[in-house]
Amino acid sequence: MSSMNGQRRLGSGTFLLLVILLGAFGPISTDMFLPALPDMVDEFDTTAAVMNMTLYGFMFSMAVSILLLGPVTDKYGRKAPLVICLAEYVVTTLLCVFVHDVGILIVLRVLQAIGAGAAMTLSTAFVKDCYSGAIRLKILNIVAIVGVLGPLLAPIAGAALISLWGWRATFIAPAVIALVCLVLALMLDETLPDGERVDGGLSDMLQGMKQLCCTLRSWSLP
């Protein structure tokens, strides 16, 4: 199909906006608060190495969630996982605003990354579900451009927010964006019909990974 896939409550422009915003969750969750790290080190009375765990933990958790949530959404559909993960993202991001312990902040960032990974995964899935041909390529290019510009623009936006309202604003802003996406997701019609879903899902993916590891191991043997 070359256009929207039966969305009754979201127009094509609004749906595209949702896709673009979901694809930007990585930069807005990491690069936006980078300028705040020195201030956060002082406020949390910790070291830069410990504070950097808020980045490393986030990156690892997001990578794992992207890997696992793809098969989950292929089996159970797009809407329900998106709504759950966006709600989780909003809650954990807002909790980061009020936390005063760096250890708790690191844990919240790891949990926050699950929602961010789901958003980025489903951004691509929606393009696959709802567009085809030249339009799909055009939308994928737009998402890719956002992925390139996001890490460049997010720190600039973050620095502006910090100068006005402090480092906590770099968590409030992503939470607001996620809340907007959550409202749009609630209005979303499911884009993956029952007949197109995969039965195995995560279990098939894990089995495939096991077979791949066994194959690579056999290749490495003399």
MDTraj code that builds the backbone (N, CA, C; nanometers):
import mdtraj as md
import numpy as np

residues = "MET SER SER MET ASN GLY GLN ARG ARG LEU GLY SER GLY THR PHE LEU LEU LEU VAL ILE LEU LEU GLY ALA PHE GLY PRO ILE SER THR ASP MET PHE LEU PRO ALA LEU PRO ASP MET VAL ASP GLU PHE ASP THR THR ALA ALA VAL MET ASN MET THR LEU TYR GLY PHE MET PHE SER MET ALA VAL SER ILE LEU LEU LEU GLY PRO VAL THR ASP LYS TYR GLY ARG LYS ALA PRO LEU VAL ILE CYS LEU ALA GLU TYR VAL VAL THR THR LEU LEU CYS VAL PHE VAL HIS ASP VAL GLY ILE LEU ILE VAL LEU ARG VAL LEU GLN ALA ILE GLY ALA GLY ALA ALA MET THR LEU SER THR ALA PHE VAL LYS ASP CYS TYR SER GLY ALA ILE ARG LEU LYS ILE LEU ASN ILE VAL ALA ILE VAL GLY VAL LEU GLY PRO LEU LEU ALA PRO ILE ALA GLY ALA ALA LEU ILE SER LEU TRP GLY TRP ARG ALA THR PHE ILE ALA PRO ALA VAL ILE ALA LEU VAL CYS LEU VAL LEU ALA LEU MET LEU ASP GLU THR LEU PRO ASP GLY GLU ARG VAL ASP GLY GLY LEU SER ASP MET LEU GLN GLY MET LYS GLN LEU CYS CYS THR LEU ARG SER TRP SER LEU PRO".split()
xyz = np.array([
    [0.0845, -0.1181, 0.0000],
    [0.0000, 0.0000, 0.0000],
    [0.0875, 0.1223, 0.0000],
    [0.0419, 0.2307, -0.0477],
    [0.1265, 0.3477, -0.0667],
    [0.0947, 0.4611, 0.0273],
    [-0.0020, 0.4423, 0.1144],
    [-0.0359, 0.5509, 0.2051],
    [-0.0742, 0.4940, 0.3386],
    [-0.1480, 0.5727, 0.4162],
    [-0.1826, 0.5326, 0.5512],
    [-0.2636, 0.4040, 0.5543],
    [-0.2439, 0.3241, 0.6581],
    [-0.3094, 0.1941, 0.6694],
    [-0.4291, 0.2056, 0.7641],
    [-0.5403, 0.2632, 0.7129],
    [-0.6671, 0.2599, 0.7846],
    [-0.6699, 0.3331, 0.9165],
    [-0.6012, 0.4440, 0.9313],
    [-0.6079, 0.5221, 1.0546],
    [-0.7314, 0.6111, 1.0520],
    [-0.8229, 0.5860, 1.1440],
    [-0.9490, 0.6591, 1.1439],
    [-0.9413, 0.7904, 1.2193],
    [-0.8560, 0.7969, 1.3232],
    [-0.8525, 0.9159, 1.4079],
    [-0.7278, 1.0009, 1.3906],
    [-0.6251, 0.9459, 1.3291],
    [-0.5031, 1.0218, 1.3033],
    [-0.4913, 1.0492, 1.1543],
    [-0.4745, 1.1761, 1.1190],
    [-0.4505, 1.2094, 0.9802],
    [-0.3111, 1.1663, 0.9379],
    [-0.2844, 1.1706, 0.8093],
    [-0.1542, 1.1264, 0.7592],
    [-0.0408, 1.2104, 0.8148],
    [-0.0636, 1.3410, 0.8277],
    [0.0403, 1.4284, 0.8831],
    [0.0661, 1.4006, 1.0299],
    [-0.0402, 1.3778, 1.1062],
    [-0.0244, 1.3491, 1.2488],
    [0.0445, 1.2157, 1.2702],
    [0.0088, 1.1167, 1.1890],
    [0.0728, 0.9872, 1.1994],
    [0.2218, 0.9980, 1.1663],
    [0.2545, 1.0736, 1.0632],
    [0.3946, 1.0929, 1.0267],
    [0.4700, 1.1639, 1.1386],
    [0.4059, 1.2614, 1.2017],
    [0.4680, 1.3294, 1.3155],
    [0.4988, 1.2306, 1.4269],
    [0.4054, 1.1393, 1.4541],
    [0.4277, 1.0378, 1.5567],
    [0.5474, 0.9502, 1.5208],
    [0.5554, 0.9079, 1.3953],
    [0.6666, 0.8240, 1.3504],
    [0.7998, 0.8968, 1.3703],
    [0.8042, 1.0245, 1.3333],
    [0.9283, 1.1024, 1.3446],
    [0.9673, 1.1216, 1.4908],
    [0.8699, 1.1542, 1.5748],
    [0.8988, 1.1746, 1.7172],
    [0.9492, 1.0459, 1.7817],
    [0.8872, 0.9353, 1.7486],
    [0.9316, 0.8074, 1.8048],
    [1.0752, 0.7763, 1.7637],
    [1.1106, 0.8090, 1.6413],
    [1.2459, 0.7851, 1.5947],
    [1.3502, 0.8732, 1.6598],
    [1.3056, 0.9813, 1.7254],
    [1.3987, 1.0755, 1.7892],
    [1.4188, 1.0487, 1.9376],
    [1.3607, 0.9425, 1.9898],
    [1.3686, 0.9190, 2.1339],
    [1.5110, 0.8939, 2.1827],
    [1.5953, 0.8379, 2.0982],
    [1.7342, 0.8179, 2.1381],
    [1.8052, 0.9483, 2.1671],
    [1.8109, 1.0414, 2.0693],
    [1.8780, 1.1696, 2.0940],
    [1.8176, 1.2519, 2.2073],
    [1.6832, 1.2567, 2.2151],
    [1.6245, 1.3403, 2.3191],
    [1.6450, 1.2807, 2.4584],
    [1.6747, 1.1502, 2.4646],
    [1.6942, 1.0856, 2.5943],
    [1.8402, 1.0857, 2.6386],
    [1.9308, 1.1062, 2.5468],
    [2.0738, 1.1003, 2.5813],
    [2.1441, 1.2328, 2.5557],
    [2.1403, 1.2783, 2.4307],
    [2.2182, 1.3965, 2.3931],
    [2.1649, 1.5248, 2.4561],
    [2.0372, 1.5302, 2.4853],
    [1.9808, 1.6531, 2.5395],
    [2.0368, 1.6872, 2.6767],
    [2.0639, 1.5847, 2.7582],
    [2.1093, 1.6152, 2.8935],
    [2.2614, 1.6107, 2.9085],
    [2.3336, 1.5891, 2.7988],
    [2.4800, 1.5871, 2.8061],
    [2.5391, 1.7160, 2.8620],
    [2.4908, 1.8354, 2.8207],
    [2.5485, 1.9582, 2.8771],
    [2.5268, 1.9726, 3.0277],
    [2.4332, 1.8944, 3.0832],
    [2.4031, 1.9060, 3.2261],
    [2.4919, 1.8178, 3.3132],
    [2.5713, 1.7303, 3.2540],
    [2.6482, 1.6338, 3.3327],
    [2.7395, 1.6993, 3.4371],
    [2.8154, 1.8061, 3.4031],
    [2.8991, 1.8682, 3.5074],
    [2.8180, 1.9202, 3.6258],
    [2.7045, 1.9843, 3.5986],
    [2.6194, 2.0333, 3.7073],
    [2.5628, 1.9181, 3.7889],
    [2.5285, 1.8086, 3.7230],
    [2.4717, 1.6942, 3.7926],
    [2.5763, 1.6247, 3.8792],
    [2.7005, 1.6218, 3.8330],
    [2.8090, 1.5646, 3.9147],
    [2.8202, 1.6406, 4.0455],
    [2.8133, 1.7724, 4.0390],
    [2.8227, 1.8542, 4.1606],
    [2.7010, 1.8355, 4.2500],
    [2.5820, 1.8370, 4.1902],
    [2.4603, 1.8282, 4.2707],
    [2.4453, 1.6926, 4.3377],
    [2.4834, 1.5861, 4.2687],
    [2.4717, 1.4526, 4.3256],
    [2.5938, 1.4143, 4.4084],
    [2.6918, 1.5047, 4.4149],
    [2.8131, 1.4826, 4.4947],
    [2.8778, 1.3492, 4.4599],
    [2.9055, 1.3319, 4.3311],
    [2.9631, 1.2079, 4.2828],
    [3.0758, 1.2396, 4.1856],
    [3.1229, 1.1395, 4.1142],
    [3.2302, 1.1589, 4.0182],
    [3.1757, 1.1510, 3.8757],
    [3.2529, 1.2012, 3.7825],
    [3.2110, 1.1956, 3.6424],
    [3.1974, 1.0512, 3.5949],
    [3.2858, 0.9642, 3.6451],
    [3.2810, 0.8239, 3.6043],
    [3.1495, 0.7592, 3.6459],
    [3.1067, 0.7874, 3.7686],
    [2.9801, 0.7308, 3.8161],
    [2.8623, 0.7911, 3.7395],
    [2.8651, 0.9216, 3.7185],
    [2.7553, 0.9861, 3.6465],
    [2.7460, 0.9364, 3.5026],
    [2.8597, 0.9023, 3.4448],
    [2.8574, 0.8501, 3.3076],
    [2.7837, 0.7171, 3.2981],
    [2.7657, 0.6491, 3.4107],
    [2.6884, 0.5247, 3.4095],
    [2.5426, 0.5498, 3.3711],
    [2.4959, 0.6734, 3.3894],
    [2.3607, 0.7057, 3.3431],
    [2.3519, 0.6997, 3.1908],
    [2.4654, 0.7180, 3.1244],
    [2.4714, 0.7039, 2.9783],
    [2.4948, 0.5597, 2.9369],
    [2.5964, 0.4967, 2.9988],
    [2.6308, 0.3602, 2.9599],
    [2.5159, 0.2640, 2.9870],
    [2.4549, 0.2780, 3.1046],
    [2.3422, 0.1915, 3.1389],
    [2.2253, 0.2121, 3.0442],
    [2.2016, 0.3381, 3.0088],
    [2.0925, 0.3680, 2.9163],
    [2.1189, 0.3046, 2.7802],
    [2.2397, 0.3224, 2.7286],
    [2.2725, 0.2702, 2.5958],
    [2.2593, 0.1181, 2.5908],
    [2.3098, 0.0516, 2.6938],
    [2.3019, -0.0954, 2.6962],
    [2.1570, -0.1408, 2.7034],
    [2.0800, -0.0802, 2.7915],
    [1.9407, -0.1197, 2.8080],
    [1.8603, -0.0920, 2.6815],
    [1.8858, 0.0205, 2.6164],
    [1.8128, 0.0524, 2.4941],
    [1.8462, -0.0465, 2.3837],
    [1.9745, -0.0840, 2.3736],
    [2.0138, -0.1814, 2.2715],
    [1.9440, -0.3150, 2.2930],
    [1.9375, -0.3596, 2.4188],
    [1.8714, -0.4864, 2.4491],
    [1.7215, -0.4770, 2.4205],
    [1.6607, -0.3649, 2.4565],
    [1.5162, -0.3509, 2.4351],
    [1.4833, -0.3480, 2.2864],
    [1.5660, -0.2835, 2.2059],
    [1.5435, -0.2825, 2.0613],
    [1.5510, -0.4250, 2.0067],
    [1.6479, -0.5009, 2.0571],
    [1.6663, -0.6382, 2.0114],
    [1.5471, -0.7260, 2.0471],
    [1.4924, -0.7075, 2.1673],
    [1.3866, -0.7966, 2.2156],
    [1.2461, -0.7510, 2.1763],
    [1.2241, -0.6198, 2.1705],
    [1.0886, -0.5712, 2.1499],
    [1.0421, -0.5833, 2.0056],
    [1.1357, -0.5925, 1.9117],
    [1.0955, -0.6141, 1.7738],
    [1.0131, -0.7408, 1.7575],
    [1.0648, -0.8580, 1.7998],
    [0.9850, -0.9817, 1.7916],
    [0.8577, -0.9769, 1.8756],
    [0.8630, -0.9065, 1.9901],
    [0.7432, -0.8964, 2.0748],
    [0.6317, -0.8250, 2.0006],
    [0.6658, -0.7137, 1.9332],
    [0.5618, -0.6396, 1.8606],
    [0.5185, -0.7124, 1.7342],
    [0.6056, -0.7973, 1.6792],
    [0.5650, -0.8785, 1.5645],
    [0.4616, -0.9826, 1.6053],
    [0.4654, -1.0251, 1.7311],
    [0.3722, -1.1277, 1.7778],
    [0.2449, -1.0683, 1.8366],
    [0.2577, -0.9609, 1.9143],
    [0.1426, -0.9086, 1.9881],
    [0.0851, -0.7802, 1.9297],
    [0.1427, -0.7310, 1.8209],
    [0.0927, -0.6085, 1.7614],
    [0.1721, -0.4883, 1.8064],
    [0.1407, -0.3738, 1.7471],
    [0.2192, -0.2517, 1.7713],
    [0.1632, -0.1631, 1.8836],
    [0.0315, -0.1499, 1.8875],
    [-0.0273, -0.0465, 1.9732],
    [-0.0066, -0.0732, 2.1215],
    [-0.0431, -0.1916, 2.1673],
    [-0.0356, -0.2197, 2.3112],
    [0.1071, -0.2066, 2.3658],
    [0.2087, -0.2674, 2.3024],
    [0.3448, -0.2478, 2.3526],
    [0.3882, -0.1018, 2.3516],
    [0.3455, -0.0275, 2.2476],
    [0.3837, 0.1140, 2.2408],
    [0.3228, 0.1928, 2.3555],
    [0.1947, 0.1729, 2.3804],
    [0.1277, 0.2454, 2.4886],
    [0.1920, 0.2129, 2.6238],
    [0.2169, 0.0855, 2.6488],
    [0.2770, 0.0446, 2.7767],
    [0.4157, 0.1043, 2.7927],
    [0.4970, 0.0966, 2.6894],
    [0.6352, 0.1439, 2.6988],
    [0.6432, 0.2965, 2.7055],
    [0.5542, 0.3658, 2.6358],
    [0.5525, 0.5115, 2.6461],
    [0.5095, 0.5562, 2.7856],
    [0.4103, 0.4884, 2.8420],
    [0.3688, 0.5211, 2.9788],
    [0.4831, 0.4972, 3.0766],
    [0.5542, 0.3860, 3.0578],
    [0.6703, 0.3567, 3.1427],
    [0.7785, 0.4625, 3.1263],
    [0.7981, 0.5075, 3.0037],
    [0.8993, 0.6109, 2.9768],
    [0.8625, 0.7417, 3.0469],
    [0.7358, 0.7815, 3.0365],
    [0.6929, 0.9068, 3.1004],
    [0.7156, 0.9006, 3.2507],
    [0.6778, 0.7888, 3.3130],
    [0.6911, 0.7757, 3.4587],
    [0.8375, 0.7788, 3.5014],
    [0.9211, 0.6978, 3.4373],
    [1.0619, 0.6920, 3.4775],
    [1.1338, 0.8235, 3.4497],
    [1.0991, 0.8904, 3.3405],
    [1.1636, 1.0177, 3.3088],
    [1.1272, 1.1248, 3.4108],
    [1.0006, 1.1301, 3.4491],
    [0.9591, 1.2278, 3.5501],
    [1.0203, 1.1957, 3.6861],
    [1.0366, 1.0682, 3.7191],
    [1.1010, 1.0328, 3.8452],
    [1.2459, 1.0803, 3.8483],
    [1.3113, 1.0829, 3.7316],
    [1.4496, 1.1338, 3.7251],
    [1.4572, 1.2800, 3.7698],
    [1.3486, 1.3530, 3.7511],
    [1.3469, 1.4944, 3.7888],
    [1.3580, 1.5115, 3.9396],
    [1.3013, 1.4174, 4.0148],
    [1.2899, 1.4344, 4.1596],
    [1.3910, 1.3535, 4.2398],
    [1.4710, 1.2701, 4.1735],
    [1.5632, 1.1832, 4.2456],
    [1.6829, 1.2630, 4.2967],
    [1.7390, 1.2177, 4.4107],
    [1.8556, 1.2850, 4.4695],
    [1.9705, 1.1883, 4.4937],
    [1.9559, 1.0653, 4.4497],
    [2.0598, 0.9642, 4.4677],
    [2.1051, 0.9159, 4.3304],
    [2.2357, 0.9177, 4.3071],
    [2.2858, 0.8842, 4.1734],
    [2.2599, 0.7375, 4.1396],
    [2.2623, 0.6499, 4.2383],
    [2.2339, 0.5095, 4.2123],
    [2.0922, 0.4893, 4.1622],
    [1.9969, 0.5587, 4.2247],
    [1.8579, 0.5499, 4.1806],
    [1.8435, 0.6103, 4.0418],
    [1.9164, 0.7186, 4.0163],
    [1.9115, 0.7806, 3.8849],
    [1.9591, 0.6840, 3.7768],
    [2.0643, 0.6100, 3.8046],
    [2.1160, 0.5131, 3.7072],
    [2.0105, 0.4054, 3.6795],
    [1.9475, 0.3557, 3.7850],
    [1.8426, 0.2537, 3.7677],
    [1.7268, 0.3088, 3.6849],
    [1.6856, 0.4309, 3.7140],
    [1.5760, 0.4916, 3.6383],
    [1.6135, 0.5109, 3.4918],
    [1.7388, 0.5462, 3.4670],
    [1.7826, 0.5625, 3.3286],
    [1.7802, 0.4282, 3.2535],
    [1.8187, 0.3213, 3.3217],
    [1.8128, 0.1887, 3.2594],
    [1.6676, 0.1535, 3.2246],
    [1.5751, 0.1837, 3.3144],
    [1.4336, 0.1565, 3.2887],
    [1.3786, 0.2492, 3.1810],
    [1.4213, 0.3752, 3.1838],
    [1.3781, 0.4714, 3.0830],
    [1.4149, 0.4247, 2.9426],
    [1.5297, 0.3601, 2.9316],
    [1.5789, 0.3163, 2.8010],
    [1.4894, 0.2116, 2.7372],
    [1.4147, 0.1358, 2.8182],
    [1.3224, 0.0366, 2.7625],
    [1.2163, 0.1066, 2.6779],
    [1.1601, 0.2140, 2.7333],
    [1.0609, 0.2904, 2.6580],
    [1.1196, 0.3556, 2.5348],
    [1.2422, 0.4086, 2.5468],
    [1.3065, 0.4717, 2.4317],
    [1.3335, 0.3698, 2.3216],
    [1.3802, 0.2518, 2.3605],
    [1.4051, 0.1472, 2.2618],
    [1.2781, 0.1041, 2.1908],
    [1.1691, 0.0950, 2.2666],
    [1.0412, 0.0576, 2.2056],
    [0.9960, 0.1627, 2.1059],
    [1.0119, 0.2901, 2.1417],
    [0.9713, 0.3978, 2.0519],
    [1.0482, 0.3915, 1.9204],
    [1.1792, 0.3716, 1.9278],
    [1.2612, 0.3681, 1.8074],
    [1.2307, 0.2438, 1.7237],
    [1.2074, 0.1320, 1.7905],
    [1.1723, 0.0097, 1.7189],
    [1.0411, 0.0247, 1.6431],
    [0.9425, 0.0822, 1.7084],
    [0.8104, 0.0927, 1.6481],
    [0.8037, 0.2032, 1.5438],
    [0.8913, 0.3005, 1.5531],
    [0.8974, 0.4013, 1.4471],
    [0.9239, 0.3350, 1.3129],
    [1.0232, 0.2463, 1.3093],
    [1.0546, 0.1740, 1.1859],
    [0.9440, 0.0752, 1.1500],
    [0.8862, 0.0100, 1.2511],
    [0.7801, -0.0882, 1.2246],
    [0.6582, -0.0220, 1.1618],
    [0.6239, 0.0979, 1.2075],
    [0.5089, 0.1675, 1.1501],
    [0.5325, 0.2021, 1.0027],
    [0.6552, 0.2391, 0.9706],
    [0.6866, 0.2683, 0.8308],
    [0.6673, 0.1429, 0.7461],
    [0.7142, 0.0298, 0.7978],
    [0.6994, -0.0972, 0.7248],
    [0.5524, -0.1361, 0.7105],
    [0.4737, -0.1127, 0.8161],
    [0.3337, -0.1531, 0.8149],
    [0.2477, -0.0666, 0.7218],
    [0.2772, 0.0620, 0.7173],
    [0.1808, 0.1569, 0.6614],
    [0.2220, 0.2213, 0.5300],
    [0.3438, 0.1999, 0.4869],
    [0.3876, 0.2611, 0.3617],
    [0.4541, 0.1560, 0.2744],
    [0.4590, 0.1851, 0.1445],
    [0.5286, 0.0968, 0.0520],
    [0.5833, 0.1795, -0.0631],
    [0.6719, 0.1178, -0.1385],
    [0.7239, 0.1824, -0.2576],
    [0.8035, 0.3079, -0.2287],
    [0.7862, 0.4081, -0.3156],
    [0.8630, 0.5314, -0.3059],
    [0.8304, 0.6090, -0.1788],
    [0.7054, 0.6022, -0.1342],
    [0.6668, 0.6745, -0.0131],
    [0.7394, 0.6163, 0.1078],
    [0.7506, 0.4822, 0.1132],
    [0.8232, 0.4201, 0.2248],
    [0.9685, 0.4672, 0.2277],
    [1.0316, 0.4706, 0.1127],
    [1.1709, 0.5158, 0.1074],
    [1.1834, 0.6610, 0.1516],
    [1.0875, 0.7431, 0.1110],
    [1.0906, 0.8844, 0.1496],
    [1.0763, 0.8996, 0.3009],
    [0.9835, 0.8242, 0.3609],
    [0.9624, 0.8327, 0.5050],
    [1.0849, 0.7803, 0.5800],
    [1.1434, 0.6712, 0.5321],
    [1.2647, 0.6181, 0.5953],
    [1.3783, 0.7184, 0.5876],
    [1.3867, 0.7920, 0.4769],
    [1.4895, 0.8954, 0.4654],
    [1.4670, 1.0072, 0.5666],
    [1.3399, 1.0438, 0.5863],
    [1.3090, 1.1472, 0.6850],
    [1.3493, 1.1015, 0.8246],
    [1.3146, 0.9774, 0.8584],
    [1.3509, 0.9229, 0.9893],
    [1.5024, 0.9172, 1.0051],
    [1.5718, 0.8801, 0.8987],
    [1.7175, 0.8735, 0.9036],
    [1.7779, 1.0121, 0.9241],
    [1.7217, 1.1130, 0.8578],
    [1.7710, 1.2504, 0.8738],
    [1.7522, 1.2968, 1.0176],
    [1.6375, 1.2633, 1.0746],
    [1.6131, 1.2974, 1.2154],
    [1.7157, 1.2289, 1.3048],
    [1.7499, 1.1036, 1.2714],
    [1.8498, 1.0313, 1.3489],
    [1.9873, 1.0952, 1.3406],
    [2.0183, 1.1586, 1.2275],
    [2.1469, 1.2262, 1.2117],
    [2.1463, 1.3635, 1.2793],
    [2.0386, 1.4389, 1.2591],
    [2.0320, 1.5743, 1.3137],
    [2.0048, 1.5752, 1.4640],
    [1.9370, 1.4705, 1.5129],
    [1.9025, 1.4666, 1.6551],
    [2.0211, 1.4830, 1.7476],
    [2.1281, 1.4031, 1.7311],
    [2.2449, 1.4179, 1.8191],
    [2.3142, 1.5527, 1.8059],
    [2.2921, 1.6232, 1.6943],
    [2.3523, 1.7550, 1.6767],
    [2.2685, 1.8645, 1.7426],
    [2.1371, 1.8526, 1.7295],
    [2.0481, 1.9580, 1.7783],
    [2.0085, 1.9399, 1.9245],
    [2.0012, 1.8149, 1.9703],
    [1.9560, 1.7899, 2.1083],
    [2.0454, 1.8566, 2.2126],
    [2.1791, 1.8511, 2.2022],
    [2.2614, 1.9208, 2.3027],
    [2.2405, 2.0719, 2.3023],
    [2.2141, 2.1288, 2.1831],
    [2.1884, 2.2728, 2.1757],
    [2.0587, 2.3058, 2.2487],
    [1.9554, 2.2265, 2.2218],
    [1.8283, 2.2464, 2.2925],
    [1.8454, 2.2239, 2.4413],
    [1.9244, 2.1211, 2.4772],
    [1.9485, 2.0933, 2.6181],
    [2.0192, 2.2076, 2.6881],
    [2.1194, 2.2656, 2.6232],
    [2.1927, 2.3780, 2.6830],
    [2.1008, 2.4972, 2.7047],
    [2.0099, 2.5208, 2.6094],
    [1.9148, 2.6311, 2.6243],
    [1.8205, 2.6060, 2.7421],
    [1.7719, 2.4827, 2.7538],
    [1.6828, 2.4496, 2.8651],
    [1.7545, 2.4630, 2.9991],
    [1.8801, 2.4182, 3.0032],
    [1.9572, 2.4252, 3.1284],
    [1.9794, 2.5687, 3.1699],
    [2.0097, 2.6549, 3.0735],
    [2.0344, 2.7956, 3.1051],
    [1.9097, 2.8647, 3.1592],
    [1.7929, 2.8149, 3.1202],
    [1.6679, 2.8768, 3.1643],
    [1.6142, 2.8148, 3.2931],
    [1.6151, 2.6815, 3.3008],
    [1.5467, 2.6155, 3.4123],
    [1.6304, 2.5105, 3.4853],
    [1.7539, 2.4908, 3.4463],
    [1.8373, 2.3932, 3.5150],
    [1.8311, 2.2560, 3.4493],
    [1.9131, 2.1624, 3.5012],
    [1.9276, 2.0319, 3.4373],
    [1.7994, 1.9495, 3.4381],
    [1.7127, 1.9726, 3.5337],
    [1.5893, 1.8936, 3.5396],
    [1.5005, 1.9166, 3.4181],
    [1.5157, 2.0310, 3.3541],
    [1.4356, 2.0590, 3.2349],
    [1.4688, 1.9630, 3.1213],
    [1.5905, 1.9063, 3.1218],
    [1.6276, 1.8122, 3.0158],
    [1.5617, 1.6764, 3.0351],
    [1.4957, 1.6561, 3.1466],
    [1.4125, 1.5367, 3.1652],
    [1.2648, 1.5706, 3.1490],
    [1.2277, 1.6911, 3.1872],
    [1.0874, 1.7310, 3.1729],
    [1.0493, 1.7392, 3.0249],
    [1.1371, 1.7955, 2.9431],
    [1.1064, 1.8096, 2.7998],
    [1.0829, 1.6745, 2.7313],
    [1.1722, 1.5742, 2.7487],
    [1.1427, 1.4432, 2.6891],
    [1.0149, 1.3803, 2.7429],
    [0.9859, 1.4032, 2.8717],
    [0.8630, 1.3479, 2.9283],
    [0.7403, 1.4091, 2.8616],
    [0.7460, 1.5382, 2.8328],
    [0.6341, 1.6050, 2.7648],
    [0.6175, 1.5498, 2.6232],
    [0.7300, 1.5333, 2.5530],
    [0.7247, 1.4768, 2.4176],
    [0.6660, 1.3357, 2.4206],
    [0.7097, 1.2562, 2.5184],
    [0.6583, 1.1199, 2.5309],
    [0.5101, 1.1196, 2.5647],
    [0.4670, 1.2163, 2.6447],
    [0.3249, 1.2248, 2.6797],
    [0.2413, 1.2574, 2.5566],
    [0.2922, 1.3459, 2.4724],
    [0.2228, 1.3761, 2.3462],
    [0.2138, 1.2502, 2.2599],
    [0.3248, 1.1770, 2.2512],
    [0.3252, 1.0525, 2.1738],
    [0.2295, 0.9502, 2.2331],
    [0.2193, 0.9474, 2.3653],
    [0.1280, 0.8538, 2.4312],
    [-0.0167, 0.8849, 2.3953],
    [-0.0520, 1.0125, 2.3948],
    [-0.1880, 1.0514, 2.3564],
    [-0.2172, 1.0091, 2.2123],
    [-0.1197, 1.0334, 2.1239],
    [-0.1372, 0.9933, 1.9843],
    [-0.1452, 0.8415, 1.9707],
    [-0.0659, 0.7706, 2.0507],
    [-0.0673, 0.6240, 2.0455],
    [-0.2021, 0.5688, 2.0903],
    [-0.2644, 0.6333, 2.1871],
    [-0.3968, 0.5894, 2.2321],
    [-0.5021, 0.6080, 2.1237],
    [-0.4801, 0.7054, 2.0356],
    [-0.5727, 0.7303, 1.9249],
    [-0.5409, 0.6422, 1.8039],
    [-0.4295, 0.5723, 1.8099],
    [-0.3808, 0.4943, 1.6963],
    [-0.4632, 0.3670, 1.6769],
    [-0.4909, 0.3352, 1.5533],
    [-0.5474, 0.2052, 1.5202],
    [-0.4334, 0.1066, 1.4962],
    [-0.4524, -0.0180, 1.5377],
    [-0.3488, -0.1197, 1.5203],
    [-0.3060, -0.1286, 1.3744],
    [-0.1752, -0.1300, 1.3506],
    [-0.1235, -0.1329, 1.2137],
    [-0.0812, -0.2726, 1.1683],
    [-0.0764, -0.3687, 1.2616],
    [-0.0371, -0.5043, 1.2252],
    [-0.1550, -0.5986, 1.2483],
    [-0.2271, -0.6344, 1.1428],
    [-0.3443, -0.7230, 1.1578],
    [-0.3044, -0.8582, 1.2160],
    [-0.4023, -0.9254, 1.2754],
    [-0.3771, -1.0567, 1.3358],
    [-0.3174, -1.1546, 1.2365],
    [-0.3636, -1.1504, 1.1135],
    [-0.3177, -1.2454, 1.0143],
    [-0.1736, -1.2261, 0.9713],
    [-0.1155, -1.1111, 1.0028],
    [0.0219, -1.0829, 0.9625],
    [0.1203, -1.0972, 1.0782],
    [0.0715, -1.1392, 1.1929],
    [0.1591, -1.1495, 1.3094],
    [0.2357, -1.2815, 1.3086],
    [0.3490, -1.2800, 1.3760],
    [0.4372, -1.3969, 1.3824],
    [0.4025, -1.4777, 1.5058],
    [0.3882, -1.6083, 1.4911],
    [0.3500, -1.6927, 1.6040],
    [0.4625, -1.7072, 1.7066],
    [0.5851, -1.7277, 1.6597],
    [0.6949, -1.7570, 1.7516],
    [0.7427, -1.6377, 1.8309],
    [0.7580, -1.5245, 1.7632],
    [0.8009, -1.4038, 1.8293],
    [0.9370, -1.4163, 1.8939],
    [0.9438, -1.3792, 2.0226],
    [1.0695, -1.3742, 2.0962],
    [1.1356, -1.5105, 2.1063],
    [1.0566, -1.6162, 2.1259],
    [1.1149, -1.7491, 2.1399],
    [1.1863, -1.7919, 2.0117],
    [1.1267, -1.7605, 1.8972],
    [1.1915, -1.7922, 1.7702],
    [1.3202, -1.7141, 1.7527],
    [1.3181, -1.5867, 1.7950],
    [1.4380, -1.5052, 1.7828],
    [1.5510, -1.5606, 1.8688],
    [1.5190, -1.6002, 1.9916],
    [1.6207, -1.6550, 2.0811],
    [1.6748, -1.7870, 2.0270],
    [1.5858, -1.8682, 1.9694],
    [1.6308, -1.9940, 1.9106],
    [1.7219, -1.9677, 1.7916],
    [1.6869, -1.8681, 1.7118],
    [1.7711, -1.8320, 1.5984],
    [1.9075, -1.7809, 1.6421],
    [1.9098, -1.7017, 1.7503],
    [2.0367, -1.6530, 1.8022],
    [2.1225, -1.7677, 1.8530],
    [2.0584, -1.8655, 1.9167],
    [2.1319, -1.9815, 1.9660],
    [2.1952, -2.0578, 1.8505],
    [2.1183, -2.0765, 1.7433],
    [2.1713, -2.1475, 1.6269],
    [2.2849, -2.0703, 1.5624],
    [2.2698, -1.9372, 1.5584],
    [2.3761, -1.8543, 1.5013],
    [2.5044, -1.8658, 1.5822],
    [2.4912, -1.8608, 1.7152],
    [2.6098, -1.8731, 1.8012],
    [2.6776, -2.0102, 1.7824],
    [2.5959, -2.1145, 1.7693],
    [2.6533, -2.2485, 1.7479],
    [2.7271, -2.2547, 1.6142],
    [2.6682, -2.1891, 1.5114],
    [2.7327, -2.1880, 1.3810],
    [2.8642, -2.1131, 1.3856],
    [2.8635, -1.9942, 1.4495],
    [2.9864, -1.9164, 1.4601],
    [3.0930, -1.9912, 1.5392],
    [3.0480, -2.0631, 1.6426],
    [3.1423, -2.1394, 1.7225],
    [3.2040, -2.2512, 1.6407],
    [3.1245, -2.3180, 1.5567],
    [3.1785, -2.4263, 1.4726],
    [3.2776, -2.3722, 1.3714],
    [3.2524, -2.2510, 1.3222],
    [3.3457, -2.1899, 1.2264],
    [3.4795, -2.1561, 1.2907],
    [3.4744, -2.1217, 1.4212],
    [3.5960, -2.0789, 1.4891],
    [3.6846, -2.1988, 1.5295],
    [3.6265, -2.3194, 1.5265],
    [3.7036, -2.4365, 1.5651],
    [3.8001, -2.4749, 1.4545],
    [3.9249, -2.5219, 1.4906],
    [4.0222, -2.5601, 1.3891],
    [3.9766, -2.6852, 1.3130],
])
top = md.Topology()
chain = top.add_chain()
for i, resn in enumerate(residues, 1):
    res = top.add_residue(resn, chain, resSeq=i)
    for name in ("N", "CA", "C"):
        top.add_atom(name, md.element.get_by_symbol(name[0]), res)
traj = md.Trajectory(xyz[None], top)
